[in-house]
Amino acid sequence: MTVANQAPDYIRSITPYQPGKPISELAREMNLIEASIVKLASNENPLGMSAAARDAAQQSLGDLARYPDGNAFALKAALSRKFDLAPERLVIGNGSNDIIELAARTFLAPGRSSVFSQHAFAVYPLATNATGAKCIEVAAKHFGHDLEAMLAAIEPDTRIVFIANPNNPTGTLVSGAALEGFLERVPAQVLVVLDEAYTEYLDAGQRYDALAWLARFPNLLISRTFSKAYGLAGLRVGYGIAHPEVADLMNRVRQPFNVSSVALAAAEAALGDEEFIARSAEINRRGMKQLTEALAELGLEWIPSAANFVTFKVGDAAGVNLALLRQGVIVRPIAGYGMPEWLRVSIGLPEENARFIEALRKALG
């Protein structure tokens, strides 16, 4: 009997999350020059961070001997002004993953369950399993959320329903009207975690105002991140918006200094740079057109996406992925999401997209 054997079975059964392959790792494996590699695997902003965020991050470096503000006062104040919210509704996290895990730690436990969709974000089952709760996975509908089936799957012990909108890794979108109707029928004791990590990429016609629902649905938690459109993936900062009582409970289990001073400063500055977000969304729209037109030309099936990536079917995904890696192009295999014939590619700069298209054409050869 070892110490490791003393961990609960539900912890020992967890399969760790597999992140996108880093550029440095591929360079070592394939003996490639790092500068020659194009990474389109992790849905990062190809523009990087805004100049305002970079300046704020640099200015914060002089005070790193001090702990960060554990209450994130300045960032909460900026979020409150931007979205007209009471600060008591906010939880600041080490990325939106942290918000998801805080919700699970707060409301799940052995003898409880969570509901989520097939082909949805891998962190939902991970966060659930880490609490000893039961996972209820609902079959996807057209690669997206089947809200009627998810509603029917809720059991007496269910305490959380996870919905990613747009969904990762498929890019599908549930309409605001459908979401609102779902919230109206979810039992009051079930927390709905609406994961809006890619919401800044939505076109005007796709947008809905989830924040307006908070007053009507005290069981709604909206999770957002600075990792995608804001370009701060390496700094790890996200936020949750919920009823004050829900936020208070989540803050009780949150680590005291879970977000660094650099991340807090950069996020506050990034939040005010609306021009950068608009430019990021425009680059994304053009890149989506560039990639989907190429996929159509190659005769490949893809899933219409409302995010900053597109998922496409190649059959031998493992083989095609290896052929891309050998050419110095990193995309994301998604066999772990139950889609072994598909790959996901992030939208990059025009020249990065072109490099991927050329490499894909050769890989399909």
QUIGI-V191083 format. One line per field, one symbol per residue. psi: psi as a letter, one per 40 degrees, with the letter a starting at -180 (. if undefined). Layout:
psi=???
This chain:
psi=hiddeeiiddddehhihhiihidddddddefihdeehhhfdefiheeaiidddddddddedefeeiiihdefddddddddddefihdeeihhigieddddddddddeiiheiiihiiifihedddddddeeeihhhhhhihfeahgddddddehidehehhhhhhiiheeeihhidddddddddehidehhhhhhfdedeeiideeiigddeedddgefhhhhiiedcdeffdeeghaiihiidddddddddeiidgehidddddddddddegddddddddddddddddddddddddefihihhheafihhihecgddddddddddefhhahifdeefgeeiihhihaiddddddddddddddd.
